[in-house]
Amino acid sequence: MTGHEGKAPSAVSFHGSWTDFAKIALPNVLLTLVTLGVYRFWATTRERKYLWSQTRFIDEPLEWTGRGIELFIGFVMVFFLLGLPLVVMQLLINGLVFQGQPMAAGVIVFAIILFVFYLTGLAYFRALRYRLSRTYWRGIRGGSDDQGFTYGWSYIWKNVAAAIPLFLLYPWASMSLWNERWSKMSFGPYRFESNADWKALMKRYLLFYLVPFLIFFGAVALGISAASAGGGGDPFTSAGGVAAVIAIIIGILGLYIIMPIAALLYYSKFMRVAIGALRLGDLEFDFTARSPDWILFWLGNLAIFMIAYGFAFAPFSLLIASDPTQFAQQIEAGESILSAGLILGILIAIIPIAFATSIIRYRSWKFFVVHTEAFGEVNLDRMTQSETQSASHGEGLLDAFDVGAI
């Protein structure tokens, strides 16, 4: 490997294809549907084994050694340790409210929110720790001896501190948590080091932060202009009415187009700064994806979902088209429209959406690998096996709060 100035072939490369991945993803979707979701944990393992095996670092492939049973055990643990207690607490809160003790109920609600927030931070940490411990390169794995309990508290107070000045310190909180999380991880005998500077994110973040205000004030100004220029008449054909419609369209486009683009601009900068400050021994990392790359990646994912939803709703369209009169009469009469055909249509509709989600996971992994660079030297004689603890179960907390390791 060469330094940043050199343009040698990347030390990190991906050799998979979506067609090969689809041969894994489609059976996974069908088996997960047939088993009512239970197979999902083994499906995740099959996907990762393929993605890891197609990812090479210095011409050596990665290896995923995690097992589906580990993910399943993690899920079961969270269900009994978190799910059931939350249900009981919900019943307790309702009982206190009916007994005229709203203050006590409020205290319990606040404690639950704090606890869930703590567990969310713990989930981020444990998921990264677990994935590193199951990732092998040349027979060497990563991991961490830290259990993540202090990180959970850091997650709480840093996010609260970022929220106090109207979320203006969010870049500081997110980058500080990134540095803390990665600095407690290791691979082989080396610990990761991360000292990313959050101040480099502020321009992009302020752009994202101000977009809603600019959209709002722009729509209000256009609405006021429309009202003053209306001059009576038909509101749908007058100049004021047309301007009001334009203002509404601009507001909608701002929310659903401009806001996501502004978020992508910020996230693009975040990943370049964060990964660019990551170190492992003599290795330095870089992330080359720029904002246009992220936008194209997002548009590709959006197109995949649109196609999937088109296939998903096709069975319902055929069902309604086969007898639209009876369908309309059932709705008017308030009758149940559930039937064997409709239920079958719902089950069939799940398949393209779930398959599209798997393809997007493939695209996400490939996107990160293709745009990741590594520089420096790897001393293979000093690369010994990690002595960190290896978690015995998987990412139950990760699934419970729907968050990712990175």
Secondary structure as the mmCIF struct_conf table of DSSP 4:
data_model
#
loop_
_struct_conf.conf_type_id
_struct_conf.id
_struct_conf.beg_label_comp_id
_struct_conf.beg_label_asym_id
_struct_conf.beg_label_seq_id
_struct_conf.end_label_comp_id
_struct_conf.end_label_asym_id
_struct_conf.end_label_seq_id
TURN_TY1_P TURN_TY1_P1 HIS A 4 GLU A 5
HELX_LH_PP_P HELX_LH_PP_P1 ALA A 8 SER A 10
BEND BEND1 ALA A 11 ALA A 11
STRN STRN1 VAL A 12 PHE A 14
HELX_RH_AL_P HELX_RH_AL_P1 TRP A 18 VAL A 34
TURN_TY1_P TURN_TY1_P2 THR A 35 TYR A 39
HELX_RH_AL_P HELX_RH_AL_P2 ARG A 40 SER A 53
TURN_TY1_P TURN_TY1_P3 GLN A 54 GLN A 54
STRN STRN2 THR A 55 PHE A 57
TURN_TY1_P TURN_TY1_P4 ILE A 58 ASP A 59
STRN STRN3 GLU A 60 TRP A 64
HELX_RH_AL_P HELX_RH_AL_P3 GLY A 68 VAL A 78
HELX_RH_PI_P HELX_RH_PI_P1 PHE A 79 GLY A 83
HELX_RH_AL_P HELX_RH_AL_P4 LEU A 84 PHE A 98
TURN_TY1_P TURN_TY1_P5 GLN A 99 GLY A 100
HELX_RH_AL_P HELX_RH_AL_P5 PRO A 102 SER A 133
TURN_TY1_P TURN_TY1_P6 ARG A 134 ARG A 134
STRN STRN4 THR A 135 TRP A 137
TURN_TY1_P TURN_TY1_P7 ARG A 138 GLY A 139
STRN STRN5 ILE A 140 GLY A 143
BEND BEND2 ASP A 145 ASP A 145
BEND BEND3 GLY A 148 GLY A 148
HELX_RH_AL_P HELX_RH_AL_P6 PHE A 149 ALA A 163
TURN_TY1_P TURN_TY1_P8 ILE A 164 LEU A 169
HELX_RH_AL_P HELX_RH_AL_P7 TYR A 170 SER A 183
TURN_TY1_P TURN_TY1_P9 LYS A 184 LYS A 184
STRN STRN6 SER A 186 PHE A 187
TURN_TY1_P TURN_TY1_P10 GLY A 188 PRO A 189
STRN STRN7 TYR A 190 SER A 194
HELX_RH_3T_P HELX_RH_3T_P1 TRP A 198 LEU A 201
HELX_RH_AL_P HELX_RH_AL_P8 MET A 202 GLY A 230
BEND BEND4 GLY A 232 GLY A 233
TURN_TY1_P TURN_TY1_P11 PRO A 235 THR A 237
BEND BEND5 SER A 238 SER A 238
HELX_RH_AL_P HELX_RH_AL_P9 ALA A 239 LEU A 253
HELX_RH_PI_P HELX_RH_PI_P2 GLY A 254 ILE A 258
HELX_RH_AL_P HELX_RH_AL_P10 MET A 259 GLY A 276
TURN_TY1_P TURN_TY1_P12 ALA A 277 ALA A 277
STRN STRN8 LEU A 278 LEU A 280
TURN_TY1_P TURN_TY1_P13 GLY A 281 ASP A 282
STRN STRN9 LEU A 283 PHE A 287
HELX_RH_AL_P HELX_RH_AL_P11 SER A 291 SER A 322
BEND BEND6 ASP A 323 ASP A 323
HELX_RH_AL_P HELX_RH_AL_P12 PRO A 324 GLU A 332
TURN_TY1_P TURN_TY1_P14 ALA A 333 GLY A 334
HELX_RH_AL_P HELX_RH_AL_P13 ALA A 340 VAL A 370
TURN_TY1_P TURN_TY1_P15 HIS A 371 HIS A 371
STRN STRN10 THR A 372 PHE A 375
BEND BEND7 GLY A 376 GLY A 376
TURN_TY1_P TURN_TY1_P16 LEU A 380 ARG A 382
HELX_LH_PP_P HELX_LH_PP_P2 THR A 384 SER A 386
BEND BEND8 THR A 388 THR A 388
BEND BEND9 SER A 392 HIS A 393
HELX_RH_AL_P HELX_RH_AL_P14 GLY A 396 PHE A 401
TURN_TY1_P TURN_TY1_P17 ASP A 402 ASP A 402
#
